[in-house]
């Protein structure tokens, strides 16, 4: 059998089972596509691990090998790599316990399978800053179990106690005699060892990998352009295609000029489904020109009158809804508010947002009468595979999805409608079809971060201290569409509690109401940090306003609110110290602070801005103090926080998706502004030494950016901005 992406010969499933030699530590999974050794990053062998003897939750295969330099050790990784570095972090966790250099293992992406379903998410998924949280114990246990089995196999061969053996550098070593066996040489014997139970994990004092800075295993390969992203896939007889769906949600295809498109050199076919068209060609440029020549007339439907003003009007109307969902109530917050010495309230508004990953949406798919192959970057491989099976009528086991590197996810690829669309087109042709969305299609037909309006009010004592806090959130419930079983019994989307109920602050009385208002004309979806990102902007902006009313230092005011979270106090104090909080600033400069407990991690962030030049804002410096529990790779944590901060700053300053006549107006980067390289500030990240279980990191910096920036702008200019984006039309310096 050959790997269709590389032409490399591969053993069949039947052949692998017939050999029956090797140690497999895995779940009951179908065939999988290999990603290759980290130093090479080429797609390699297919393996089969059905009926495997041991399934600790993470997956290891060790087999005899005759390939020079190959350790015979393969890690099958449960989460997809999309720039966050999980292919390094996961390998470190397994390798630490197994006793092997991470550079010497082969990597495979886990296939779609129910064995990988995360109960917290209800499906097999990479997202929500959960990868390291969920992997921390299970991957180490998998490595430890395999280590014990290998040591037992070696001790049996040597007829010695297992206490005289240890695993290190891909070998089991008999310490008294210094004899050794490579893991691969022990694979057949180790497969016969009964799986151990309750394997003790290495104590932290014995770690040689966890907590140490490490370059990502794929860094060199990416610099040299060797890893395969979805858009890079090439298979024999493949045709290229691009698509256009009706720019108004719910609209249908009307008239098309099929002949004009077919006259474009290189165009082969024009395909249609109810709401979209697809032009197939020998190469992408021909497909793009053919799509332009197609001159589609759309039947736009009921949403053709939707505009942004209507969306915000419906959200603001929800503020007066008499019967909201009560998501949380502690004490009688309304009565405390009425009796308070002083009161303060504010309304905050946040826009629809696109994901705009650098790799546009794409999917390569070959549908045959007996099965289908799908090459795609997806955060939800199980859902993507099942959608192809549903469209084609094929049994699920006959649909083989090959997960590729993802050039940016941010929640966009937690959706799989583009795979469904690709399957609807691909079933019409006999050859493999690669569909690549244009940047315009990618932005205008995104599934957007929802717009929200929040009303917050506080009852205060004579010193400005908080006696009651009441929140009302008005907006969509993403989980109602994405995972309806995740809604609370009363209909509350618990993700929206992030940054509001999930907070380091304590209030004597509090209440959270939710009014669900689904935006017309768009589909809303997860976006980097969703609930925590939107909630933190509201809470940290409001806390800053309360500090100002109390004539209190913003850091000191926050510190007084933190009672039960000493880790939050520590990061707040560290960020204040490292940023020079309280020291004099030049005229026109200001500092803003935010503190958070999100994704089981604590962050405090200080942003310094310069607004001395008329009509410009310069972000001078960002200081972050983070306690994300035990670091697996400190370098990776810093990179994630820095990337998240830059992503969040640009979004907070400039970004809003707007609709006119049902159509998204922002269709490329000339209208969808991102922070440019020369505008990116210095970012200093300071990590707290922690022995707590790891928290998530990927979305924390994004969540911190908007509130800290808004507070800095208020300090520099005296203007409190409660609506995002903060400075539309203002140039960054």
C-alpha positions as CSV (number, residue, x, y, z in Angstrom):
1,X,0.0,0.0,0.0
2,X,1.3,3.5,-0.8
3,X,0.9,6.8,1.1
4,X,-1.1,8.9,-1.4
5,X,0.5,12.1,-0.2
6,X,4.1,10.9,-0.7
7,X,4.1,7.7,-2.8
8,X,6.0,5.9,-0.1
9,X,5.3,2.2,0.2
10,X,3.4,1.4,3.4
11,X,2.5,-1.9,5.1
12,X,-1.2,-2.8,4.9
13,X,-3.4,-3.3,8.0
14,X,-3.5,-7.1,7.3
15,X,0.3,-7.2,6.9
16,X,0.9,-5.4,10.1
17,X,-1.4,-7.8,12.1
18,X,0.2,-10.8,10.4
19,X,3.6,-9.7,11.6
20,X,2.3,-9.4,15.2
21,X,5.7,-8.2,16.5
22,X,6.1,-5.1,18.6
23,X,4.8,-3.4,21.7
24,X,1.8,-1.2,21.2
25,X,0.5,1.1,24.0
26,X,-2.7,2.5,22.6
27,X,-6.5,2.4,22.4
28,X,-8.7,0.5,20.1
29,X,-8.2,2.7,17.0
30,X,-8.3,2.3,13.2
31,X,-5.3,2.9,10.9
32,X,-3.5,6.2,11.3
33,X,-1.4,8.5,9.2
34,X,2.2,9.1,10.4
35,X,3.8,12.5,10.5
36,X,7.4,11.2,10.6
37,X,10.3,11.7,12.8
38,X,10.5,15.3,14.2
39,X,13.9,15.8,12.5
40,X,12.4,14.9,9.1
41,X,8.7,15.6,9.2
42,X,7.7,13.5,6.3
43,X,4.6,11.3,6.3
44,X,5.6,7.7,7.0
45,X,4.0,4.4,7.8
46,X,0.5,3.4,8.5
47,X,0.1,1.2,11.5
48,X,-2.8,-0.7,13.1
49,X,-3.4,-0.8,16.8
50,X,-6.7,-2.6,16.9
51,X,-6.9,-5.1,19.8
52,X,-3.8,-3.4,21.3
53,X,-3.0,-4.8,24.8
54,X,-2.7,-1.5,26.7
55,X,-4.7,1.7,26.5
56,X,-3.5,4.2,29.1
57,X,-5.1,7.2,27.5
58,X,-2.1,8.3,25.4
59,X,-0.6,6.2,22.8
60,X,2.8,4.6,22.2
61,X,4.0,2.1,19.6
62,X,7.4,0.4,19.9
63,X,8.4,-2.0,17.1
64,X,11.6,-3.7,15.8
65,X,13.3,-1.6,13.2
66,X,16.0,-2.0,10.6
67,X,16.1,1.7,9.6
68,X,19.4,3.3,10.6
69,X,18.9,6.0,13.3
70,X,15.2,5.0,13.9
71,X,14.5,4.3,17.5
72,X,11.4,2.3,16.6
73,X,9.4,4.4,19.0
74,X,6.3,6.2,17.8
75,X,4.1,8.5,19.8
76,X,0.5,8.9,18.6
77,X,-0.6,12.3,19.8
78,X,-4.2,13.0,20.7
79,X,-4.2,16.8,19.9
80,X,-3.6,18.5,16.6
81,X,-0.6,20.9,16.1
82,X,-1.8,24.3,15.0
83,X,1.1,26.5,16.0
84,X,0.7,26.1,19.8
85,X,3.6,23.7,20.1
86,X,1.6,20.7,21.5
87,X,3.7,18.3,19.4
88,X,6.6,19.3,21.5
89,X,4.8,19.5,24.9
90,X,3.1,16.2,24.4
91,X,6.3,14.4,23.4
92,X,8.1,15.8,26.4
93,X,5.4,14.4,28.8
94,X,5.6,10.9,27.4
95,X,9.4,10.9,26.8
96,X,10.0,12.0,30.4
97,X,8.4,8.9,31.8
98,X,9.4,6.5,29.1
99,X,13.1,7.5,29.2
100,X,13.9,8.6,25.6
101,X,15.3,11.7,23.9
102,X,12.3,13.6,22.4
103,X,14.3,14.1,19.2
104,X,14.4,10.3,18.6
105,X,10.7,9.5,18.5
106,X,8.4,9.4,15.5
107,X,5.1,11.3,15.6
108,X,1.6,10.4,14.4
109,X,-1.6,12.4,14.6
110,X,-4.3,10.5,16.3
111,X,-7.1,9.4,13.9
112,X,-10.8,10.1,14.4
113,X,-12.0,7.8,17.0
114,X,-14.4,7.7,20.0
115,X,-11.5,6.7,22.2
116,X,-10.3,10.3,22.0
117,X,-13.5,12.0,23.0
118,X,-13.0,14.5,25.8
119,X,-15.9,14.3,28.3
120,X,-15.5,18.0,29.0
121,X,-16.0,18.9,25.3
122,X,-18.2,16.1,24.3
123,X,-16.2,15.2,21.2
124,X,-12.6,14.6,20.0
125,X,-11.3,18.2,19.9
126,X,-8.2,20.4,20.3
127,X,-9.3,23.7,21.8
128,X,-10.2,25.7,24.8
129,X,-6.6,25.7,26.1
130,X,-7.2,22.2,27.4
131,X,-4.5,20.1,25.7
132,X,-1.9,20.2,28.5
133,X,-4.5,20.2,31.2
134,X,-6.0,16.9,30.0
135,X,-2.7,15.4,28.9
136,X,-0.6,16.1,32.1
137,X,-1.4,12.9,33.8
138,X,-2.6,10.6,31.0
139,X,0.5,11.0,28.8
140,X,2.9,10.5,31.6
141,X,1.0,7.4,32.8
142,X,1.3,6.0,29.2
143,X,5.0,6.6,29.2
144,X,5.4,5.1,32.7
145,X,3.4,2.0,31.8
146,X,5.4,1.3,28.7
147,X,8.6,1.8,30.7
148,X,7.6,-0.7,33.3
149,X,6.7,-3.3,30.6
150,X,10.0,-2.8,28.8
151,X,12.0,-3.1,32.0
152,X,10.1,-6.3,32.9
153,X,10.9,-7.7,29.5
154,X,14.6,-7.0,29.9
155,X,14.8,-8.3,33.4
156,X,13.2,-11.5,32.3
157,X,15.9,-11.9,29.5
158,X,18.7,-11.2,32.0
159,X,17.0,-13.2,34.8
160,X,17.6,-10.4,37.2
161,X,15.4,-8.3,39.5
162,X,13.6,-5.4,37.8
163,X,15.1,-3.1,40.5
164,X,18.5,-3.6,38.8
165,X,17.2,-2.1,35.5
166,X,16.4,1.4,34.4
167,X,15.1,3.0,31.2
168,X,17.1,5.8,29.7
169,X,18.0,7.2,26.3
170,X,15.8,4.7,24.5
171,X,17.4,1.7,26.2
172,X,16.8,-0.5,29.2
173,X,20.1,-0.7,31.1
174,X,21.2,-3.3,33.6
175,X,23.0,-1.0,36.0
176,X,25.3,-3.5,37.8
177,X,26.8,-4.8,34.5
178,X,26.0,-1.8,32.2
179,X,24.4,-4.2,29.7
180,X,21.6,-2.8,27.6
181,X,18.8,-3.5,25.2
182,X,17.3,-0.9,22.8
183,X,13.6,-0.4,23.3
184,X,13.0,-1.7,19.8
185,X,14.9,-4.9,20.5
186,X,12.6,-5.6,23.5
187,X,9.3,-4.8,21.7
188,X,8.2,-8.3,21.0
189,X,8.8,-9.5,24.5
190,X,7.4,-6.4,26.1
191,X,4.1,-6.9,24.2
192,X,3.6,-10.1,26.2
193,X,4.0,-8.4,29.6
194,X,0.7,-7.9,31.5
195,X,-0.2,-4.2,31.6
196,X,0.7,-2.7,35.0
197,X,-1.8,-1.0,37.2
198,X,-1.3,2.2,39.2
199,X,2.2,2.9,37.9
200,X,4.0,5.5,40.0
201,X,5.2,8.5,38.1
202,X,8.6,10.0,38.4
203,X,9.0,12.6,41.2
204,X,9.8,16.1,40.1
205,X,13.3,15.9,41.4
206,X,14.1,13.2,38.8
207,X,12.7,15.1,35.8
208,X,15.2,15.8,33.1
209,X,12.8,17.2,30.4
210,X,9.7,18.6,32.1
211,X,10.2,22.3,33.1
212,X,13.3,22.7,31.0
213,X,13.4,25.3,28.1
214,X,13.4,23.5,24.8
215,X,13.2,24.5,21.2
216,X,10.2,23.1,19.4
217,X,10.8,19.8,17.8
218,X,9.4,21.1,14.5
219,X,11.2,24.4,14.4
220,X,14.0,23.5,11.9
221,X,11.5,21.6,9.7
222,X,9.2,24.6,9.5
223,X,12.0,27.0,8.7
224,X,12.9,24.7,5.9
225,X,9.3,24.4,4.7
226,X,9.1,20.6,5.1
227,X,5.9,20.0,7.3
228,X,2.7,19.4,5.3
229,X,-0.2,21.7,6.1
230,X,-3.6,20.9,4.6
231,X,-3.0,23.4,1.8
232,X,0.3,21.6,0.8
233,X,-1.3,18.2,0.1
234,X,-0.8,16.8,-3.4
235,X,-2.1,13.4,-4.4
236,X,-2.1,11.7,-7.8
237,X,-4.8,12.9,-10.3
238,X,-5.9,15.6,-8.0
239,X,-7.7,18.7,-9.4
240,X,-7.7,22.1,-7.8
241,X,-10.9,24.0,-7.0
242,X,-12.2,27.1,-5.3
243,X,-15.7,28.0,-4.2
244,X,-18.1,30.7,-3.5
245,X,-21.1,30.4,-1.2
246,X,-24.0,32.9,-1.2
247,X,-22.7,36.0,0.6
248,X,-26.0,36.3,2.4
249,X,-26.5,33.5,4.9
250,X,-29.4,31.3,3.8
251,X,-29.3,32.4,0.2
252,X,-29.2,30.1,-2.8
253,X,-27.5,29.8,-6.2
254,X,-29.4,31.6,-8.9
255,X,-28.1,32.0,-12.5
256,X,-24.5,31.2,-13.5
257,X,-22.6,31.6,-16.8
258,X,-21.2,28.1,-16.9
259,X,-19.9,28.4,-20.5
260,X,-17.9,31.5,-19.6
261,X,-16.2,29.7,-16.8
262,X,-15.4,26.7,-18.9
263,X,-13.8,28.9,-21.6
264,X,-11.1,29.9,-19.1
265,X,-7.9,27.9,-19.9
266,X,-7.4,25.1,-17.4
267,X,-11.0,25.0,-16.1
268,X,-12.4,21.5,-16.2
269,X,-15.8,21.5,-14.5
270,X,-18.3,23.7,-12.7
271,X,-20.1,22.1,-9.8
272,X,-23.1,23.4,-7.8
273,X,-24.9,22.7,-4.6
274,X,-27.9,24.6,-3.3
275,X,-26.0,27.5,-1.8
276,X,-22.5,27.4,-3.4
277,X,-20.6,26.9,-6.6
278,X,-17.3,25.3,-7.2
279,X,-14.9,25.7,-10.2
280,X,-12.5,22.8,-10.8
281,X,-9.3,23.4,-12.8
282,X,-5.8,22.2,-13.3
283,X,-4.4,24.7,-10.9
284,X,-5.8,27.2,-8.4
285,X,-5.4,30.4,-10.5
286,X,-7.4,28.9,-13.3
287,X,-10.1,28.0,-10.8
288,X,-10.1,31.5,-9.4
289,X,-10.4,33.1,-12.8
290,X,-13.1,30.6,-13.7
291,X,-15.1,31.5,-10.6
292,X,-14.9,35.2,-11.5
293,X,-16.2,34.4,-15.0
294,X,-19.0,32.4,-13.6
295,X,-20.8,35.7,-12.8
296,X,-23.1,34.1,-10.2
297,X,-26.5,35.7,-9.5
298,X,-27.6,34.9,-6.0
299,X,-31.1,34.5,-4.6
300,X,-30.3,36.2,-1.3
301,X,-33.3,35.3,0.8
302,X,-34.6,36.7,4.0
303,X,-31.3,37.8,5.5
304,X,-30.6,40.3,2.7
305,X,-31.9,43.2,4.9
306,X,-29.7,42.4,8.0
307,X,-27.2,45.0,9.0
308,X,-24.9,45.6,12.0
309,X,-27.2,48.2,13.5
310,X,-30.0,45.7,13.7
311,X,-27.8,43.2,15.5
312,X,-26.8,45.8,18.1
313,X,-30.3,47.1,18.5
314,X,-31.6,43.6,19.3
315,X,-28.7,43.1,21.9
316,X,-29.5,46.4,23.6
317,X,-33.2,45.6,23.7
318,X,-32.2,42.5,25.7
319,X,-31.0,44.7,28.5
320,X,-34.6,45.4,29.5
321,X,-35.8,41.8,29.2
322,X,-38.0,41.2,32.3
323,X,-37.4,37.5,32.6
324,X,-33.7,36.7,32.1
325,X,-32.0,33.4,32.9
326,X,-30.5,33.7,36.4
327,X,-27.1,31.9,36.0
328,X,-25.8,32.8,39.5
329,X,-27.1,34.4,42.6
330,X,-25.3,35.0,45.9
331,X,-27.1,37.0,48.6
332,X,-29.7,39.6,47.5
333,X,-27.5,41.7,45.2
334,X,-30.4,43.9,44.1
335,X,-31.4,44.8,47.7
336,X,-27.8,45.5,48.6
337,X,-27.5,47.7,45.6
338,X,-30.6,49.7,46.6
339,X,-29.2,50.2,50.1
340,X,-25.7,51.1,49.0
341,X,-24.1,54.5,49.9
342,X,-23.3,55.0,46.2
343,X,-24.0,53.1,43.0
344,X,-22.3,52.8,39.7
345,X,-23.2,51.1,36.4
346,X,-21.9,50.8,32.9
347,X,-22.7,49.2,29.5
348,X,-20.1,47.5,27.4
349,X,-20.3,46.4,23.8
350,X,-18.2,43.9,21.9
351,X,-18.4,43.2,18.2
352,X,-18.6,40.2,15.8
353,X,-15.1,39.0,15.1
354,X,-13.5,36.9,12.4
355,X,-10.8,34.3,13.0
356,X,-8.6,35.1,9.9
357,X,-5.9,32.4,10.3
358,X,-3.0,32.7,7.9
359,X,-3.8,29.3,6.3
360,X,-7.2,29.8,4.6
361,X,-9.8,27.1,4.7
362,X,-9.0,24.1,2.6
363,X,-9.8,20.4,2.3
364,X,-8.6,17.7,-0.1
365,X,-11.0,14.8,-0.5
366,X,-11.4,11.8,-2.7
367,X,-14.8,10.1,-2.7
368,X,-15.0,6.6,-4.2
369,X,-17.8,4.1,-4.3
370,X,-16.0,2.0,-1.6
371,X,-14.6,4.7,0.6
372,X,-13.2,8.2,1.0
373,X,-9.9,9.8,2.0
374,X,-9.8,13.3,3.5
375,X,-6.7,15.4,4.1
376,X,-7.5,18.4,6.2
377,X,-6.5,20.5,9.1
378,X,-9.2,20.3,11.7
379,X,-9.6,20.7,15.4
380,X,-12.5,18.2,15.4
381,X,-11.5,15.1,13.3
382,X,-14.2,12.9,14.6
383,X,-17.0,15.4,13.6
384,X,-15.3,16.0,10.3
385,X,-15.1,12.4,9.4
386,X,-18.7,11.7,10.4
387,X,-19.9,14.6,8.3
388,X,-18.2,13.0,5.2
389,X,-19.8,9.7,6.0
390,X,-23.2,11.3,6.3
391,X,-22.9,13.2,3.0
392,X,-21.6,10.3,1.0
393,X,-23.6,7.5,2.7
394,X,-20.4,5.6,3.3
395,X,-19.8,3.6,6.5
396,X,-17.7,5.7,8.9
397,X,-15.0,3.0,9.0
398,X,-14.5,3.5,5.2
399,X,-13.8,7.3,5.6
400,X,-10.2,7.9,6.4
401,X,-9.3,11.3,7.7
402,X,-5.7,12.3,7.7
403,X,-5.0,15.2,10.1
404,X,-2.6,17.8,8.8
405,X,-0.7,20.6,10.4
406,X,-3.0,23.6,10.8
407,X,-1.8,27.1,9.9
408,X,-3.8,28.8,12.6
409,X,-7.0,27.7,14.3
410,X,-8.2,30.2,16.9
411,X,-11.5,28.2,17.1
412,X,-12.2,28.4,13.4
413,X,-11.4,24.8,12.8
414,X,-13.6,23.7,15.7
415,X,-16.1,24.1,12.9
416,X,-16.3,21.5,10.1
417,X,-18.9,22.9,7.7
418,X,-16.1,23.4,5.1
419,X,-15.4,19.6,5.2
420,X,-19.1,19.0,4.7
421,X,-19.2,21.4,1.8
422,X,-16.1,19.8,0.2
423,X,-17.7,16.3,0.5
424,X,-20.9,17.6,-1.3
425,X,-18.8,18.8,-4.2
426,X,-16.3,15.9,-4.2
427,X,-19.0,13.2,-4.5
428,X,-19.8,14.7,-7.9
429,X,-16.4,13.8,-9.4
430,X,-14.3,10.7,-9.6
431,X,-10.9,12.2,-8.8
432,X,-9.4,13.8,-5.7
433,X,-10.5,17.4,-5.3
434,X,-8.6,20.0,-3.4
435,X,-10.8,23.0,-2.5
436,X,-9.1,26.2,-1.2
437,X,-11.2,29.1,-0.1
438,X,-10.0,32.6,-1.2
439,X,-9.1,35.0,1.5
440,X,-12.4,36.9,0.7
441,X,-14.4,33.7,1.1
442,X,-12.5,32.9,4.3
443,X,-13.4,36.2,5.9
444,X,-17.0,36.7,4.6
445,X,-18.1,33.1,5.2
446,X,-16.4,32.7,8.6
447,X,-18.3,31.6,11.6
448,X,-17.9,34.6,13.8
449,X,-17.2,35.4,17.5
450,X,-20.5,36.7,18.7
451,X,-21.3,40.3,19.5
452,X,-22.3,41.0,23.1
453,X,-23.7,43.8,25.2
454,X,-23.1,43.7,29.0
455,X,-24.7,45.8,31.7
456,X,-22.8,45.9,35.0
457,X,-23.8,47.7,38.2
458,X,-22.2,47.8,41.7
459,X,-23.3,48.9,45.1
460,X,-20.5,50.7,46.9
461,X,-19.6,51.6,50.5
462,X,-18.3,55.0,51.6
463,X,-14.7,54.1,50.6
464,X,-15.8,52.9,47.2
465,X,-15.5,49.2,48.2
466,X,-17.8,46.8,46.4
467,X,-20.8,45.5,48.3
468,X,-22.7,44.0,45.4
469,X,-22.0,43.2,41.7
470,X,-24.7,42.5,39.2
471,X,-24.0,41.4,35.6
472,X,-26.4,41.0,32.7
473,X,-25.0,39.4,29.5
474,X,-27.0,39.7,26.3
475,X,-25.9,37.7,23.2
476,X,-25.8,34.3,21.6
477,X,-25.1,30.9,23.3
478,X,-22.5,29.3,21.1
479,X,-22.7,26.0,23.0
480,X,-26.4,25.8,22.1
481,X,-25.4,25.0,18.5
482,X,-22.0,23.4,19.0
483,X,-22.8,21.1,21.9
484,X,-26.4,21.6,23.1
485,X,-26.0,19.1,25.8
486,X,-23.5,21.5,27.4
487,X,-26.2,24.1,28.2
488,X,-27.2,24.3,31.8
489,X,-30.7,23.0,32.6
490,X,-31.9,26.6,32.7
491,X,-30.4,27.4,29.3
492,X,-27.3,29.2,30.4
493,X,-24.1,28.9,28.3
494,X,-21.5,28.3,31.1
495,X,-18.7,29.4,28.9
496,X,-20.0,33.0,29.4
497,X,-19.1,32.7,33.1
498,X,-15.4,33.0,32.2
499,X,-13.9,36.2,33.6
500,X,-17.1,36.9,35.5
501,X,-17.8,34.0,37.8
502,X,-14.5,32.5,37.1
503,X,-12.5,35.3,38.8
504,X,-10.0,35.9,41.6
505,X,-12.3,38.5,43.1
506,X,-14.8,38.0,46.0
507,X,-18.0,40.1,46.3
508,X,-20.3,40.1,49.4
509,X,-23.3,39.8,47.0
510,X,-23.5,39.0,43.3
511,X,-25.8,38.0,40.5
512,X,-25.4,37.0,36.9
513,X,-28.3,37.2,34.4
514,X,-28.2,36.0,30.8
515,X,-30.5,37.0,28.0
516,X,-30.1,34.9,24.9
517,X,-30.2,36.8,21.6
518,X,-28.9,35.0,18.5
519,X,-27.6,37.4,15.9
520,X,-29.5,37.3,12.6
521,X,-27.6,36.7,9.3
522,X,-24.5,35.1,10.8
523,X,-23.4,31.8,12.4
524,X,-21.6,32.4,15.7
525,X,-18.8,30.2,16.9
526,X,-15.9,29.7,19.3
527,X,-13.1,32.3,19.0
528,X,-9.8,32.4,20.9
529,X,-11.0,32.6,24.5
530,X,-14.7,33.2,23.8
531,X,-16.4,33.6,27.2
532,X,-13.2,34.5,29.1
533,X,-12.1,37.0,26.5
534,X,-15.4,38.9,26.5
535,X,-16.0,38.6,30.2
536,X,-12.5,39.9,31.2
537,X,-12.9,43.0,29.1
538,X,-16.1,43.8,31.0
539,X,-15.0,43.0,34.5
540,X,-11.5,44.5,34.3
541,X,-12.7,47.7,32.6
542,X,-15.4,48.1,35.3
543,X,-13.0,47.4,38.2
544,X,-10.7,50.1,36.8
545,X,-13.6,52.5,36.7
546,X,-14.5,51.7,40.3
547,X,-10.9,52.2,41.4
548,X,-10.9,55.7,39.7
549,X,-14.2,56.6,41.5
550,X,-12.6,55.6,44.8
551,X,-9.5,57.6,44.0
552,X,-7.6,54.3,44.5
553,X,-4.6,52.9,42.8
554,X,-5.9,50.3,40.3
555,X,-3.4,47.6,41.5
556,X,-4.1,48.2,45.2
557,X,-7.9,48.3,44.5
558,X,-7.7,44.9,42.8
559,X,-5.4,43.4,45.5
560,X,-8.0,44.3,48.1
561,X,-10.6,42.3,46.2
562,X,-8.5,39.1,46.1
563,X,-9.2,37.0,49.2
564,X,-9.1,33.3,48.3
565,X,-6.5,33.3,45.4
566,X,-3.0,33.9,46.7
567,X,-1.6,33.0,43.3
568,X,-3.5,35.9,41.8
569,X,-2.0,38.3,44.3
570,X,1.4,36.9,43.5
571,X,1.2,37.5,39.8
572,X,-0.4,40.9,40.3
573,X,2.4,42.0,42.6
574,X,5.0,40.6,40.2
575,X,3.5,42.3,37.1
576,X,3.4,45.6,39.0
577,X,7.0,45.3,40.1
578,X,8.4,44.3,36.7
579,X,6.4,47.0,34.8
580,X,7.6,49.8,37.1
581,X,4.0,50.4,38.2
582,X,3.7,53.7,40.1
583,X,6.9,55.2,38.7
584,X,6.5,58.5,36.7
585,X,5.7,58.3,33.0
586,X,6.2,60.9,30.2
587,X,3.3,63.2,29.3
588,X,0.7,61.4,27.2
589,X,1.7,57.9,28.5
590,X,-0.5,55.7,30.6
591,X,-0.4,52.2,32.1
592,X,-3.3,49.8,32.4
593,X,-3.6,46.6,34.4
594,X,-5.7,43.5,34.3
595,X,-5.7,40.3,36.4
596,X,-7.4,37.0,35.6
597,X,-8.0,33.4,36.5
598,X,-8.9,31.7,33.3
599,X,-8.2,28.2,31.9
600,X,-6.9,27.3,35.4
601,X,-4.1,29.8,35.0
602,X,-3.4,33.1,36.7
603,X,-2.2,36.1,34.7
604,X,-1.6,39.8,35.5
605,X,-0.9,42.1,32.6
606,X,0.3,45.7,32.4
607,X,0.2,47.6,29.1
608,X,1.9,51.0,28.6
609,X,0.7,53.2,25.8
610,X,2.0,56.5,24.3
611,X,-0.8,58.8,23.0
612,X,1.2,62.0,22.9
613,X,1.0,62.3,19.1
614,X,-2.4,63.5,17.9
615,X,-4.4,60.7,16.2
616,X,-2.0,58.0,17.0
617,X,-1.5,55.3,19.7
618,X,1.8,53.5,20.3
619,X,1.8,50.5,22.5
620,X,5.2,50.8,24.3
621,X,5.4,47.8,26.4
622,X,3.5,44.8,27.8
623,X,4.5,43.1,31.0
624,X,2.9,39.7,31.9
625,X,3.3,37.7,35.1
626,X,1.9,34.2,34.8
627,X,1.3,31.3,37.1
628,X,0.1,28.5,34.8
629,X,1.0,25.7,37.2
630,X,4.0,23.4,36.5
631,X,5.6,24.6,33.3
632,X,6.2,21.8,30.8
633,X,8.3,24.0,28.5
634,X,8.8,27.6,29.7
635,X,9.9,28.8,26.2
636,X,6.6,27.5,24.8
637,X,4.6,29.2,27.4
638,X,6.2,32.6,26.7
639,X,5.7,32.1,23.0
640,X,2.0,31.4,23.5
641,X,1.5,34.3,25.8
642,X,3.3,36.7,23.5
643,X,1.4,35.5,20.4
644,X,-1.9,35.7,22.3
645,X,-1.2,39.3,23.5
646,X,-0.3,40.5,20.0
647,X,-3.4,38.7,18.6
648,X,-5.6,40.4,21.2
649,X,-4.1,43.9,21.0
650,X,-4.7,44.1,17.2
651,X,-8.2,42.8,17.6
652,X,-9.0,45.2,20.5
653,X,-7.7,48.2,18.6
654,X,-9.1,47.7,15.1
655,X,-11.4,44.7,14.5
656,X,-15.1,44.5,13.9
657,X,-17.2,42.5,11.4
658,X,-20.0,44.6,10.0
659,X,-22.9,43.7,7.8
660,X,-24.8,45.7,5.1
661,X,-27.7,44.2,3.2
662,X,-26.8,40.8,4.8
663,X,-23.2,40.9,3.4
664,X,-20.0,41.0,5.5
665,X,-18.1,44.1,4.5
666,X,-14.6,43.2,5.6
667,X,-13.3,40.9,2.9
668,X,-9.5,41.1,3.1
669,X,-6.6,42.4,5.2
670,X,-6.9,45.9,3.7
671,X,-10.2,46.1,5.7
672,X,-9.5,43.6,8.4
673,X,-6.6,45.3,10.2
674,X,-4.0,43.3,12.0
675,X,-1.2,44.6,14.2
676,X,1.8,45.0,12.0
677,X,5.3,43.9,12.9
678,X,6.6,47.5,13.5
679,X,3.6,48.1,15.8
680,X,4.2,45.1,18.0
681,X,5.4,46.2,21.5
682,X,8.1,44.8,23.7
683,X,6.5,42.0,25.7
684,X,8.2,40.8,28.9
685,X,6.8,37.5,30.3
686,X,7.7,36.4,33.9
687,X,6.7,32.9,35.0
688,X,6.0,32.0,38.6
689,X,7.7,28.8,39.7
690,X,4.8,26.6,40.5
691,X,4.2,22.9,41.4
692,X,0.5,23.0,40.8
693,X,-1.0,21.0,37.9
694,X,-0.7,22.8,34.6
695,X,-3.3,25.2,33.4
696,X,-4.1,26.4,29.9
697,X,-2.0,29.1,28.2
698,X,-3.0,29.6,24.5
699,X,-5.9,32.0,25.1
700,X,-4.8,33.8,28.3
701,X,-2.8,36.5,26.5
702,X,-5.6,37.3,24.1
703,X,-8.0,37.6,27.0
704,X,-5.7,40.0,28.9
705,X,-5.0,42.3,26.0
706,X,-8.2,44.3,25.5
707,X,-8.9,45.2,29.2
708,X,-5.3,46.1,30.0
709,X,-5.1,48.2,26.8
710,X,-8.4,50.0,27.5
711,X,-7.3,50.8,31.0
712,X,-4.0,52.2,29.7
713,X,-5.8,54.3,27.1
714,X,-8.1,55.7,29.9
715,X,-5.0,56.5,32.0
716,X,-3.2,58.2,29.2
717,X,-6.1,60.2,27.7
718,X,-8.7,60.4,30.4
719,X,-11.2,58.8,28.0
720,X,-13.0,55.6,29.1
721,X,-13.8,53.5,26.1
722,X,-16.5,50.8,26.7
723,X,-17.0,49.7,23.1
724,X,-14.7,47.4,21.1
725,X,-12.8,48.0,18.9
726,X,-11.2,50.7,21.0
727,X,-9.7,52.9,18.3
728,X,-11.2,52.2,14.9
729,X,-9.6,54.5,12.3
730,X,-6.8,55.5,14.6
731,X,-3.3,54.7,13.4
732,X,-0.9,52.7,15.5
733,X,2.5,54.4,15.6
